[in-house]
Amino acid sequence: MRPGNGPSRWVALECLRCGRESPPDTLGRCGNCQGILSARYSMKGYRWGTMGTRSLWEFQEVLPPVPDAFRTSLGEGSTPYVPLAHLGREVGLPHLLAKLEGTNPTGSFKDRAAALGVSLARTRGARGVFTASSGNAASAIAAYCARAGLPCVVMAREDITASKRMQIGMYGARIVPVRHLFDTEDTLTQALRAAGRAAPDFANLFVWAPWNPLLVDAMKTIAYEMALQGPLPDAVLVPVAGGDLLYGIHKGFSELREAGLIPATPRMIAVQGEGASPLVTSFLAGHEEVLRGTRADTVAGALRVTFGGEHALQALRESAGTAIAVPDAAILAAQRRIAAREGIFCEVSSATTVAALESLRTSGQLGPGDTVAVILTGLGFKDHPADMVGSAPEASREISEIDAGLFHGTHGEPRSRPAP
Ligand SMILES: [Zn+2]
C-alpha cells in the first residue's frame, strides 16, 4: 500500500456552525441549526498520496468511504499546475501559477465531484441520478453516469445553449428544460424536491454543499495536488458561484496543515462577475450569511448566481482572504490575454481570476513576493457568449503568394527568453 492509499480516515459528518453530527448519508443542512454540513477526517499521521493512480481515488484516505466495486473513474484529477511566467511578469506577480482543471475528462473541475457523487450513489443503491445544471456539472454527471451504467436526468434552464445541450446529450442523459429553475434558491429547491418525490430511487446529485455536503471533499483534492506538486501558494484565486470550490480548496489545505504537511494555509480570494456577486458583496459588508441578490447578470455563465453558501464566507475569514468582483469587459479581455500569452484557453468564468490580478496587485492585496495561484476551472470551449468571435481570417491567397511578407509584422515581438 502506498502512502495516502489506506482506508478512509472518515470520522463524522458535522455542522460547520453548531458542530452537531448528522448521519453520513444526510442530504441537506443541519437539522439543529440549518448550518452547512462538512465531513471531518482524522488527519493524525496522514502521509499524502503519490499521484501514481492518476485519479481522485489517489486520495481515498481523505474521501468518504466507497467500496472498490462501486468506484467510478475516468482518470479525473491529477491536473497540471503550471507557472504563468509571461502573464506574471506583465501584472507584476513573478510567482504566478495556474491549476488547469480544464484537462479533466469532460473539461471541467466538476468531474471530481461527479466521480465521487456517482460512486456514492452506487454505494447507496440508487437506480439512477438526477441533477439541476445547465453547464459543467450536468456534463460531468452525465458522463460519469454513462460510465457507471446509471440513467441520468438533467433539469436545465430553459435557455440552455446548443453547445451545452450537445455535450450533455452526447453522454445519453435526458435533458428536461425547467422554467425559472435557477431564478432563486427557492425555485431551485422546489424543482429538486419535486424531482426527489417523482423518482425516490434516484440519487439527487445537485453539486452544492447545502444539498450534498460530501461532494466538497472531491473538490478539496485540488489543494492536495497543489501542495504535492508545489510550490505551495500564498494566495489562491477561485471563481465562485455556490462557493463549494473555494470552501473545498480551503478545507484541503486546512487538513494538510492539521496533518503537519504544510506550514500554513493560503489566503483564499473569491472572484465573481460584477453583475452577480452575492458572496463578494456579503463578505465586504461583513455579513455572516450570503445575502440573496435580485439579479445575476455577468458574461461568466457558470457564475450567474443570486445566492451562495456561507461555508465560502467562513473560508475567506479563516484564511484572512478577500473577495473581488470584476466587470464583463475585463473578464473577456483576460480570457484572450491568458490564451495569447500562455497558450491556455480557459472558459469565461475561469478568466474572472485572471481579470482580478491587476486590481489586487495595485491595491497591495497581492505583492511581487507572493506565490499566487489561479484556479482555471474549465476549458474555453465549454461556455462562451454567442457574440464572441475570433479574429477574422485573411483573404485567401494563391500558393505562389506565400512569401516572406506573410511572416513579418503580424505576430508581435518574439519573446526575449524561452517559456519555462
Ligand atoms: Zn448545526
Boltz pocket constraint, residues with backbone or C-beta under 6 A from the ligand:
constraints:
  - pocket:
      binder: B
      contacts: [[A, 15], [A, 16], [A, 17], [A, 18], [A, 19], [A, 20], [A, 30], [A, 31], [A, 32], [A, 33], [A, 34], [A, 35]]
      max_distance: 6.0
